[in-house]
């Protein structure tokens, strides 16, 4: 017990900010469960299936529109004390503008490729709602990661709670007032929630260092474009399969089948957030310790960091996050394997009949995903992202290809088996770097503490 307490004290900054990320996920997931519960009870299953694919498309396109800027700022802002907001503002403008253009293009073109997505351009209002929601999604991606990089996890948590509560409240109003609402109402309330949640930035911009410039610093942002491009390439490899899978399923199967799959996919997405949050915050803290002096984020005390000690601390952090993530995976599996049907029954018997087996299969994917998230975080910390790109993109192809083949051969359960198979191949390739190369020889042996 004393050893666990000592580890918690030693890694308190990591745990506090990772806790904010996980807390955001817990809060938004619980409210998200309520959101999709309302949708499942008051909207047709076809509308829920199309809306699930539309929300996934919003997240994917918004992620593309973020251009890797959020991850870039996680590592860059800790080095720019007193000059952070001008760079952040430039990144927010760039992400929102890119999201608006890409979202509009997708809403107009996607229904020509997949007829199940025709509600996206059914009316000009539906198209505009989708495009604006994508723009806000791209902005939110950058903002949330930047706040974690500045160790302002509490503000990020607040924004996400407001977002989740507002979108749920909006959907409840729509369900009560609109007769036979369609998919556009669901993703429209999602975008409205993001817009209103940005009000919490009043606190962020209201209290800032004296003289700090707010005008967007596009010159500095342009100077960082190559680093941003590297992060974007890896981010897309890391997230594309996750965000694109419901779009793939609704294109190959039926909207009703995708509704069940999407709810199961949301549960699995929560599991992934724990290793992703832990490894991401470890990377952000390590970025701040590459300078000769660093400020302790908890005590506010400046400490000198020797290069060798910095590498040892880096390795210690990743060993800690890896062990914690694997332990969480074991606990999640123990709960979800017998409890999958009960969880899906909350949304309706049709969802449980469609996706119970798929959820049990996909729960096993948390273990290879722990390897994948740590592999990427380690290469971010070492500034060796080019080396990580080929395995990461090959893994994306394997996951989506496995899911598509599985859909053709075995429906929803086939998608689950194909996705997990792709992940296992990825993990087999990435594990040597995580377990042998990076954590031991590169960062030094364990200190034994």
Secondary structure, DSSP 4 states (H G I P E B T S, - for coil): -HHHHHHHHHTHHHHHHHHHHHHHHHHHHHHHHHHHHHHHHHS-HHHHHHHHHHHHHHHHHHHHHTTTHHHHHHHHGGG-TT-HHHHHHHHHHHHHHHHHHHHHHHHHHHHHH-GGGGGGGSSHHHHHHHHHHHHHHHHHHHHHHHHHHTT-HHHHHHHHHHHHHHHHHHHHHHHHH-TT--HHHHHHHHHHHHHHHGGGHHHHHHS--TT---S--HHHHHHTHHHHHHHHHHHHHHHHHHHHHHHHHHHHS-HHHHHHHHHHHHHHHHHHHHHHHHHHHHHHHHHHTSSSEEE-TTT--EEE--HHHHHHHHHHHHHHHHHHHHHHHHHHHHHHHHHHHHHHHTT-HHHHHHHHHHHHHHHTHHHHHHHHHHHHHHHHHHT-HHHHHHHHHHHHHHHHHHHHHHHHHHHHHHHHHHHHHHHHHHHHHHHIIIIIIIIIIIT------
